[in-house]
Structure formats: C-alpha cells, structure tokens
Amino acid sequence: MPYLSGFCISRVMYILSLLFTLILIAETTGTGVNYKW
C-alpha cells in the first residue's frame, strides 16, 4: 500500500501543479487575449 499511497500523492501534486500553471497562464495572458479579440 505505501506504493499506492505515494503514487496517489504524486499524481495529486502533479494535477495541482498543472492547474496552478494553467491558472497563472490564464491570469497573465487570457484576459489580454480576450480584450484583444
């Protein structure tokens, strides 16, 4: 089970980091693109 728990934690951290980067990209470029279009 330690392997599964570590795998789940790493997967959750990976998804959270992806969401964080997506939010940062949307905050920095998304609004500008929306205003341009």
Backbone as CSV, one residue per row, in Angstrom:
resi,resn,N_x,N_y,N_z,CA_x,CA_y,CA_z,C_x,C_y,C_z
1,MET,0.800,-1.223,0.000,0.000,0.000,0.000,0.840,1.284,0.000
2,PRO,2.007,1.297,0.615,2.817,2.531,0.575,3.072,2.993,-0.849
3,TYR,3.247,2.037,-1.760,3.485,2.414,-3.155,2.258,3.120,-3.724
4,LEU,1.082,2.571,-3.461,-0.141,3.174,-3.996,-0.368,4.556,-3.396
5,SER,-0.156,4.692,-2.093,-0.386,5.999,-1.463,0.595,7.033,-2.018
6,GLY,1.849,6.655,-2.183,2.825,7.579,-2.759,2.468,7.928,-4.187
7,PHE,1.979,6.945,-4.940,1.592,7.199,-6.326,0.422,8.176,-6.374
8,CYS,-0.561,7.984,-5.502,-1.720,8.882,-5.477,-1.289,10.299,-5.108
9,ILE,-0.411,10.407,-4.118,0.035,11.736,-3.687,0.785,12.427,-4.819
10,SER,1.651,11.679,-5.493,2.417,12.285,-6.590,1.476,12.695,-7.719
11,ARG,0.462,11.881,-7.982,-0.496,12.209,-9.048,-1.282,13.457,-8.692
12,VAL,-1.701,13.552,-7.428,-2.468,14.728,-6.994,-1.602,15.983,-7.085
13,MET,-0.344,15.875,-6.651,0.549,17.034,-6.724,0.784,17.430,-8.176
14,TYR,0.886,16.431,-9.064,1.091,16.712,-10.487,-0.110,17.450,-11.056
15,ILE,-1.313,17.004,-10.721,-2.528,17.655,-11.227,-2.648,19.069,-10.656
16,LEU,-2.307,19.225,-9.366,-2.396,20.550,-8.751,-1.413,21.512,-9.400
17,SER,-0.223,21.020,-9.698,0.768,21.899,-10.336,0.307,22.285,-11.738
18,LEU,-0.308,21.337,-12.452,-0.818,21.653,-13.791,-1.914,22.711,-13.698
19,LEU,-2.837,22.546,-12.761,-3.910,23.524,-12.602,-3.341,24.889,-12.228
20,PHE,-2.330,24.895,-11.361,-1.730,26.159,-10.935,-1.100,26.881,-12.116
21,THR,-0.371,26.137,-12.958,0.268,26.764,-14.115,-0.791,27.242,-15.109
22,LEU,-1.858,26.464,-15.274,-2.920,26.879,-16.194,-3.578,28.163,-15.694
23,ILE,-3.810,28.251,-14.385,-4.420,29.460,-13.822,-3.488,30.655,-14.006
24,LEU,-2.186,30.433,-13.791,-1.227,31.528,-13.977,-1.232,31.995,-15.424
25,ILE,-1.240,31.054,-16.361,-1.236,31.418,-17.784,-2.522,32.169,-18.126
26,ALA,-3.645,31.717,-17.596,-4.919,32.382,-17.879,-4.930,33.783,-17.286
27,GLU,-4.362,33.939,-16.099,-4.334,35.253,-15.457,-3.438,36.224,-16.217
28,THR,-2.310,35.720,-16.741,-1.349,36.620,-17.376,-1.698,36.892,-18.834
29,THR,-2.202,35.878,-19.554,-2.415,36.041,-20.991,-3.886,35.957,-21.382
30,GLY,-4.704,35.222,-20.627,-6.103,35.007,-21.012,-6.883,36.305,-21.118
31,THR,-6.764,37.177,-20.126,-7.536,38.417,-20.145,-7.082,39.304,-21.297
32,GLY,-5.787,39.365,-21.530,-5.285,40.182,-22.629,-5.797,39.675,-23.962
33,VAL,-5.802,38.357,-24.142,-6.296,37.796,-25.400,-7.781,38.104,-25.547
34,ASN,-8.538,37.976,-24.455,-9.967,38.254,-24.520,-10.216,39.710,-24.906
35,TYR,-9.453,40.630,-24.332,-9.654,42.038,-24.652,-9.232,42.336,-26.084
36,LYS,-8.181,41.656,-26.566,-7.738,41.890,-27.940,-8.801,41.423,-28.930
37,TRP,-9.338,40.233,-28.694,-10.340,39.710,-29.633,-11.679,40.419,-29.434
